[in-house]
Structures are given as C-alpha cells and as structure tokens.
C-alpha cells in the first residue's frame, strides 16, 4: 500500500500543481474576459474534444493496451504519421469550407487554432501513456507541469495584450507547441534508451496501422457517444452566452475533481489490465478491485466535500459576474466522480476487448440526458448539469450489469447509494444557497459512508508508524 500511495502521489503531484495554476489563471482571466466571451471559449473546448478523436481515431487506446519496450518506438512513429495525416485532412476540409463561404475568417481561425491545439495535445497524450505504461509518475508529473506553466505564462501574456478570448486560445496553442517539444526531449533522453529501436519498414507500418485501427474502430462509436454526452450540456446552452459562460466556468473549476479522478485512473488502469491478464482468481480480482474502489471513493469524496467547505473562499477571488458558477460547481464535479466508478464496476468490456457492449449503455444514457434537457432544461443550467449526472448514473448501472456477466461480479450498490446521497446534497446547495446546512449534510454523509474505510486505513497507518519506531 505504501508503494501504491507513493506512485499515486507521483502521478498526482504534477497535475495537482498544474490545476493550481489553472485555478489562479481563471480569476485573472475573469477581470479581462467577459463572462459572455468566456462562453465562446467554452465552445472552443468542445471543439477540441471532437478534433482530438478525429485525429487519433482512438488508436491511443491501442498504444496503452499493447505497449512494450519491444514495440513502443515504432508504434509511436506510425501513430504520429497517422495523426499528421488526419490533421492535414481536417485542415484541408476547414480551408475549403472557408473558401466557399461557409466560415467567416474569425470562425476559420477558431477552427484552425482548435485543430492545432488538438494535434499537439494528442502527441503529448501518447507520451503521457508511455510514462504511465512504465509507471514513471515523476516524468508524467514533470511533463504536465511544463505544459501548464507555459499555458499560464502565455495565456496571461496574450490576454493582457488582446484583452479578449482570442488571447486564451493563442496562449494555449503556443504552450502546447513548446510543451510538446520539451516532453519529446524528456522521452528521448529518459525513455527511448529503455526501449528497442527496430528499423521501420513499410510492412511494419501497415501491420501496426492495421492492428491499431482494428482495435480502435469498435471503440469509436462509444468514444463519440461519450464526447457527445460530455458536451451536450455546453451545446444546449450555446444560444445564451452568459449561461454558457457560467457553465464553462463551473466546468473549468470542476476539473479539480477530474484531476484526481484522472490521476487515480492513470495509476489504476494499467494495474487492472495486468491483474485481469494474469488470470488471477475471482476472489483475488474482486478483493483488489474493491480495495482500490474504496480508496477511490475516500479520495474523491474528500475533494468534493472540501470544495463545498471552501466554496466561499474560492468565490472571493472571482470577478462578481463569475461567482454564479460557484453554486453549480458541486453538481458538476459529480460527473467526474460518477464516471470514475466505471473503471471499477463497468470495465468488463474493455478488459475482455468486447467494447461494442458499451455502446447500448452510452446510447441510453445519452438519450436520457437529451430528453431531460429537451423537456425541462431549456436555458436551465441546473437541469442541464443534473441531467448529465443522471445519464452517467444510468450508464454506470448498465455497464456494471454487463461487466458482471463477462468478468468476476462486483457489487455496485454501495456506489449507487453514495452517488445518490451526494447528488441530493449538491442539488440542495444550488437550490437553497444555504452554505451552513450543506456543509453539515456533506460532512455527516462523508463520515457515515466512509467510516469503515477510514477505520481500516487508520489501523494500517498506526501499524505502519509502530513498525517504523521499531
């Protein structure tokens, strides 16, 4: 456990420091970019999601799944060729649309910047998966910090110069280019020497591309459905730039939870693949999954309750028009929390390479989300945020039932209870704006649902300290 916590810490420290910079950046930006303009930047972030998936065609999933020192260098070379090709095709399409008058020049520039940011983001993602596969949390964190420091510096610089949302976009682009160059140097110096560099022939390119695409194609429908599910809330508010700005600010701040969820999953995902592939007994598999699920619950719920407690303090640093986002923030952080449980209870299709089984739960979840927004959520930010969580909860239950049929059975009832309780608390906070009662409820629920886990880890800590004294 000590080593696991150390590795999780190494994978978390970089993203954590990065998010601190991101948190500091948002209040600064709030005094130079209007809430309405920030709504435009929110749509820019949606565009990134779609471009990233088109660029990689989900082949980054294949890279993580089959990574080894024997094949890594050639796989990266081939995937980077693919990324360059798909990016070029998208760039030509965007240029044609501009030339025939579909796009105005400002829209053309928006799409080009988004495309380039997406390209460099996915190059960095492949390098990040390399660090993850080799369990090199130190270098993963270092690369994350480098990119975010560059983003912080250049976004502030361009926002101060331009005093509009274009400054944010250009700052992000420059930082991604610089970050990619530096991370590539780190990989070349620290990782490539541990890998075998075979000469790459045309037949190797065909083989790697074929295998990667055959693996990723069944994933694409699920990935695009997930992106639509993730972005549907922002898309539904596109007609009201102020509401979209509030939602975008809440979404940005909620990334602090996504940071810890992602960091935990980065640590956990290779571990569950290895555990499943090692043909461990059902009892060993179930016990280990439950053990890390409990640790996940304790960690993320601590962050959620902490955000509720420190909500007023965070609010004081924001420009007044931006503060409305602080009441919707607790509801929005639950989306990341709910989605994380899928890596414990609904991961069977990925483990067994039967990813087509994830499509139906995604479709049902997305339909529920869209229907709730259509009937109740027009210009209603509360319903938009809540419907996303309801859809994700339904998806989790469906995925868990599918997984239990193809992998050792994991009981998901405890997770559903936790999600329901925290959904009630965050909805109460938004509707009542009553800080004191919300904090009391949140702390009480946290202690009740985590009492056994806290006691267990408390005993382990006491035992560890006693051993150290000896």
C-alpha positions in Angstrom: 0.0 0.0 0.0 2.9 2.4 0.8 4.3 1.9 -2.7 0.9 2.3 -4.3 0.3 5.6 -2.4 3.8 6.8 -3.5 3.1 6.0 -7.1 -0.3 7.7 -7.0 1.4 10.7 -5.4 4.0 10.9 -8.1 1.2 10.7 -10.8 -0.9 13.3 -8.9 1.6 16.0 -7.9 2.2 17.3 -11.4 -1.5 17.5 -12.4 -2.3 19.0 -9.0 0.2 21.8 -9.3 -1.0 22.3 -12.8 -4.6 22.7 -11.7 -3.5 25.2 -9.0 -2.0 27.3 -11.8 -5.3 26.8 -13.8 -7.3 27.9 -10.7 -5.1 31.0 -10.4 -5.4 31.7 -14.1 -9.2 31.8 -14.1 -9.6 34.7 -11.6 -7.0 36.7 -13.5 -8.8 36.0 -16.8 -12.2 36.9 -15.2 -11.1 40.6 -15.0 -10.1 40.8 -18.7 -12.5 38.4 -20.5 -16.3 39.0 -20.1 -18.5 36.1 -19.0 -20.1 36.2 -22.4 -16.7 35.9 -24.1 -15.8 33.0 -21.8 -18.9 31.3 -23.2 -17.2 31.4 -26.6 -14.1 29.8 -25.1 -16.3 27.1 -23.7 -17.4 26.2 -27.2 -13.7 26.2 -28.2 -13.1 23.5 -25.6 -16.0 21.4 -27.0 -14.4 21.7 -30.5 -11.1 20.3 -29.0 -12.9 17.1 -27.9 -14.2 16.3 -31.3 -11.0 17.2 -33.2 -8.9 15.0 -30.8 -11.0 11.9 -31.5 -10.9 12.5 -35.3 -7.1 13.0 -35.2 -6.3 9.8 -33.3 -9.2 7.5 -34.4 -8.9 6.1 -30.8 -5.6 4.5 -31.7 -4.1 5.9 -28.4 -6.2 3.2 -26.6 -4.3 0.5 -28.6 -1.0 2.0 -27.7 -1.7 1.8 -24.0 -3.1 -1.7 -24.3 -0.2 -3.3 -26.1 2.8 -1.1 -25.0 6.1 -2.9 -24.5 9.8 -1.9 -24.8 9.9 -4.1 -27.9 7.3 -2.2 -30.0 7.0 1.3 -28.4 9.3 3.3 -30.6 7.9 2.0 -33.9 4.3 2.4 -32.6 4.9 6.0 -31.8 6.4 6.7 -35.2 3.4 5.1 -37.0 0.8 6.7 -34.8 2.4 10.1 -35.3 2.3 9.7 -39.0 -1.4 8.8 -38.7 -2.0 11.9 -36.6 -0.3 14.1 -39.1 -2.4 12.7 -41.9 -5.7 13.1 -40.2 -4.9 16.6 -39.1 -3.9 17.5 -42.6 -7.2 16.2 -44.0 -9.2 18.1 -41.4 -7.2 21.3 -42.2 -7.9 21.0 -45.9 -11.7 20.5 -45.1 -11.7 23.6 -42.9 -9.9 25.6 -45.6 -12.4 24.5 -48.3 -15.3 25.5 -46.1 -13.7 28.9 -45.6 -13.1 29.4 -49.3 -16.7 28.6 -50.3 -18.0 31.0 -47.7 -19.3 28.6 -45.1 -16.9 30.0 -42.5 -16.1 33.6 -41.8 -12.4 34.5 -41.2 -12.9 34.6 -37.4 -14.5 31.1 -37.5 -11.8 29.8 -39.8 -9.1 31.0 -37.3 -11.1 29.5 -34.4 -11.2 26.1 -36.1 -7.5 26.2 -37.2 -6.3 27.1 -33.7 -8.5 24.3 -32.2 -7.2 21.8 -34.7 -3.6 22.6 -33.9 -4.1 22.6 -30.2 -5.8 19.2 -30.5 -2.9 17.8 -32.6 -0.2 18.7 -30.1 -2.5 17.6 -27.2 -2.7 14.1 -28.7 1.1 13.9 -29.3 1.5 14.7 -25.6 -1.1 12.1 -24.8 0.9 9.4 -26.4 4.0 10.4 -24.5 1.9 10.5 -21.3 0.7 7.0 -21.9 4.4 6.0 -22.3 5.1 7.3 -18.8 2.0 5.6 -17.5 2.9 2.2 -19.0 6.4 2.4 -17.5 5.0 3.6 -14.1 7.1 6.7 -14.3 4.9 9.1 -12.3 7.8 11.6 -11.8 8.2 12.2 -15.5 4.4 12.2 -16.1 4.1 14.9 -13.5 7.1 16.9 -14.8 5.6 16.9 -18.3 2.2 18.1 -17.0 3.8 20.9 -15.0 5.8 22.1 -18.0 2.8 22.4 -20.2 0.7 24.1 -17.6 3.4 26.6 -16.6 3.8 27.5 -20.3 0.0 27.8 -20.6 -0.2 30.0 -17.6 2.5 32.4 -18.8 1.4 32.7 -22.4 -2.4 32.9 -21.6 -1.8 35.8 -19.2 0.5 37.4 -21.7 -1.9 37.2 -24.7 -5.0 38.1 -22.5 -3.2 41.2 -21.3 -2.2 42.1 -24.8 -5.5 41.4 -26.6 -8.0 41.6 -23.6 -10.3 39.1 -25.3 -10.9 35.4 -25.6 -8.5 35.0 -28.6 -5.7 35.6 -26.1 -6.7 32.4 -24.2 -6.7 30.4 -27.4 -3.4 31.6 -28.7 -1.8 31.2 -25.3 -3.0 27.6 -25.2 -1.6 26.9 -28.7 1.9 28.3 -28.0 2.1 26.5 -24.7 1.1 23.2 -26.4 3.8 23.6 -29.0 6.5 24.4 -26.5 5.4 21.7 -24.1 5.4 19.0 -26.9 9.0 19.9 -27.8 10.2 19.7 -24.2 8.3 16.4 -23.4 9.7 14.8 -26.6 13.2 15.6 -25.3 12.4 14.0 -22.0 11.1 10.9 -23.6 14.2 10.7 -25.9 16.6 11.1 -23.0 14.9 9.0 -20.3 12.6 6.5 -22.0 13.9 5.8 -25.5 17.1 4.3 -24.1 15.0 1.7 -22.3 13.2 0.7 -25.5 14.3 -1.2 -28.6 14.6 0.8 -31.8 13.9 -1.5 -34.7 14.3 -0.4 -38.2 10.8 0.6 -39.5 9.8 -1.0 -42.8 6.7 -0.4 -44.9 5.3 -3.8 -43.9 5.7 -2.8 -40.2 3.8 0.4 -40.8 1.0 -1.5 -42.5 0.9 -4.1 -39.7 0.9 -1.5 -36.8 -1.7 0.7 -38.5 -3.9 -2.3 -39.3 -3.8 -3.7 -35.8 -4.3 -0.3 -34.2 -7.3 0.6 -36.3 -8.9 -2.9 -36.0 -8.6 -2.5 -32.2 -9.8 1.1 -32.2 -12.7 1.0 -34.7 -15.1 -0.8 -32.3 -14.2 1.9 -29.7 -15.0 4.8 -32.0 -18.8 4.7 -31.7 -18.5 4.6 -27.9 -16.0 7.4 -27.8 -18.0 9.7 -30.0 -21.1 9.0 -28.0 -19.2 9.7 -24.8 -17.9 13.0 -26.3 -21.5 13.9 -27.3 -22.6 13.0 -23.8 -19.9 15.1 -22.2 -20.5 18.1 -24.5 -24.3 18.1 -24.9 -24.8 20.4 -21.9 -22.5 23.0 -23.3 -24.0 22.7 -26.7 -27.6 23.0 -25.3 -26.6 26.4 -23.7 -24.9 27.7 -26.9 -27.8 30.1 -27.5 -27.2 32.0 -24.3 -23.6 33.2 -24.0 -24.0 34.3 -20.4 -25.4 30.9 -19.2 -22.8 29.2 -21.3 -20.1 31.3 -19.6 -21.4 30.3 -16.1 -21.5 26.7 -17.2 -18.0 27.0 -18.7 -16.5 28.5 -15.5 -18.2 25.7 -13.4 -16.8 23.1 -15.8 -13.3 24.6 -15.6 -13.3 24.7 -11.8 -14.8 21.2 -11.6 -11.6 20.0 -13.4 -10.0 19.9 -9.9 -12.1 16.7 -9.3 -11.3 15.4 -12.8 -7.6 15.9 -11.9 -7.8 13.4 -9.0 -10.2 11.1 -10.8 -7.8 11.0 -13.8 -4.7 10.7 -11.7 -6.3 7.7 -9.9 -7.3 6.1 -13.1 -3.9 6.7 -14.7 -2.5 4.7 -11.8 -5.3 2.1 -11.7 -5.9 1.3 -15.4 -2.6 -0.5 -16.2 -3.0 -2.3 -12.9 -6.4 -3.7 -13.6 -5.3 -4.8 -17.1 -2.3 -6.6 -15.6 -4.5 -8.2 -12.9 -7.0 -9.4 -15.4 -4.4 -10.7 -17.9 -2.5 -12.5 -15.1 -5.5 -14.9 -14.7 -5.9 -14.2 -11.0 -8.6 -16.0 -9.1 -12.0 -14.4 -9.0 -11.7 -13.8 -5.2 -8.3 -12.1 -5.7 -9.6 -10.0 -8.5 -12.8 -8.9 -6.7 -10.9 -8.1 -3.4 -8.3 -5.9 -5.2 -10.9 -4.0 -7.2 -13.0 -3.4 -4.1 -9.8 -2.3 -2.2 -9.0 0.4 -4.8 -12.6 1.4 -5.3 -12.8 2.2 -1.6 -9.6 4.2 -1.8 -11.0 6.0 -4.9 -14.3 6.8 -3.0 -12.4 8.2 0.0 -10.1 10.3 -2.1 -12.6 11.8 -4.4 -15.3 12.4 -1.8 -12.7 14.2 0.3 -12.2 16.6 -2.7 -15.9 17.0 -3.2 -16.6 17.9 0.5 -13.5 20.1 0.5 -14.8 22.1 -2.5 -18.1 22.6 -0.7 -16.4 23.8 2.5 -14.0 26.1 0.8 -16.6 27.4 -1.8 -17.0 30.9 -0.3 -13.2 31.4 -0.2 -12.8 30.5 -3.8 -15.7 32.8 -4.7 -14.0 35.8 -3.2 -11.2 35.6 -5.8 -13.6 35.7 -8.8 -14.9 38.7 -10.6 -18.5 39.2 -9.5 -20.2 38.0 -12.7 -18.2 34.8 -12.5 -19.3 33.9 -8.9 -22.7 32.5 -10.0 -20.8 29.4 -11.2 -19.8 28.5 -7.6 -23.3 27.3 -6.8 -23.5 24.9 -9.8 -19.9 23.7 -9.2 -20.7 20.9 -6.7 -23.2 19.4 -9.0 -20.8 19.5 -11.9 -17.9 17.8 -10.0 -20.1 14.8 -9.5 -19.9 13.9 -13.3 -16.2 13.1 -13.0 -16.8 11.2 -9.7 -19.6 9.1 -11.2 -17.6 8.3 -14.4 -14.6 7.1 -12.4 -16.6 4.2 -10.9 -16.9 2.7 -14.4 -13.2 1.8 -14.2 -14.0 -0.5 -11.2 -17.5 -1.8 -11.8 -18.1 -1.4 -15.5 -14.8 -2.1 -17.1 -15.5 -5.6 -18.3 -15.9 -4.8 -22.0 -12.5 -3.1 -22.1 -10.8 -6.0 -20.2 -12.3 -8.6 -22.5 -11.9 -6.5 -25.7 -15.7 -6.6 -26.2 -16.0 -2.8 -26.3 -19.1 -3.0 -28.6 -21.0 -3.9 -25.4 -20.5 -0.3 -24.1 -22.5 1.2 -27.0 -26.0 0.5 -25.8 -25.5 1.9 -22.2 -24.0 5.0 -23.8 -26.9 5.4 -26.2 -29.5 5.0 -23.4 -27.5 7.4 -21.1 -27.3 10.0 -23.9 -31.0 9.7 -24.8 -32.0 10.2 -21.1 -29.6 13.2 -20.9 -31.0 14.8 -24.2 -34.7 14.1 -23.3 -34.3 15.7 -19.8 -32.6 18.8 -21.4 -35.2 19.0 -24.2 -38.3 18.8 -21.9 -37.0 20.6 -18.8 -33.6 22.1 -19.4 -34.1 25.0 -21.9 -31.9 27.8 -20.6 -31.9 26.0 -17.2 -28.3 25.4 -16.1 -29.4 23.3 -13.1 -31.3 20.8 -15.2 -28.5 20.6 -17.7 -25.9 19.8 -15.0 -28.3 17.4 -13.2 -29.3 15.5 -16.3 -25.7 14.8 -17.1 -25.3 13.1 -13.7 -28.5 11.1 -14.1 -27.4 9.9 -17.5 -24.0 8.9 -16.2 -25.5 7.0 -13.2 -27.8 5.0 -15.6 -24.8 4.2 -17.7 -22.8 3.0 -14.7 -25.6 0.7 -13.7 -26.0 -0.7 -17.2 -22.2 -1.1 -17.7 -21.8 -2.8 -14.3 -24.5 -5.3 -15.1 -22.8 -6.1 -18.4 -19.4 -6.4 -16.8 -20.8 -8.8 -14.1 -21.8 -11.2 -16.9 -18.3 -11.3 -18.5 -15.9 -10.7 -15.6 -16.0 -11.5 -11.9 -19.0 -10.0 -10.3 -18.5 -6.6 -8.4 -21.4 -5.3 -6.3 -22.2 -1.7 -7.3 -25.0 -1.0 -4.8 -22.6 0.9 -2.5 -21.5 3.2 -5.3 -25.1 4.0 -6.3 -26.0 4.9 -2.7 -23.0 7.2 -2.5 -23.8 8.9 -5.8 -27.4 9.4 -4.8 -26.6 11.0 -1.4 -24.1 13.4 -2.9 -26.5 14.3 -5.7 -29.1 15.3 -3.1 -26.6 17.4 -1.2 -25.3 19.3 -4.2 -28.8 19.9 -5.5 -29.8 21.2 -2.1 -26.9 23.7 -2.2 -27.8 25.0 -5.6 -31.5 25.4 -4.9 -31.2 26.8 -1.4 -27.8 28.6 -1.5 -27.6 27.6 2.2 -23.9 27.1 2.9 -24.1 26.0 6.6 -26.7 23.3 6.2 -25.0 22.0 3.0 -21.6 21.7 4.9 -23.3 19.9 7.8 -25.0 17.4 5.5 -21.9 16.8 3.4 -19.7 16.1 6.4 -22.3 13.8 8.0 -22.7 11.8 4.8 -18.9 11.6 4.3 -18.3 10.2 7.8 -21.2 7.7 7.6 -20.4 6.2 4.2 -16.6 6.1 4.8 -16.5 5.2 8.5 -15.3 1.6 7.9 -12.8 2.6 5.2 -11.4 5.4 7.5 -11.1 3.0 10.4 -9.3 0.4 8.2 -6.8 2.9 6.9 -6.4 4.3 10.3 -5.3 0.9 11.7 -2.9 0.5 8.8 -1.3 3.9 9.5 -1.0 3.2 13.2 0.6 -0.2 12.5 3.0 1.4 9.9 4.1 4.1 12.4 4.6 1.4 15.1 6.8 -0.6 12.7 8.8 2.5 11.9 9.6 3.1 15.6 10.9 -0.5 15.8 
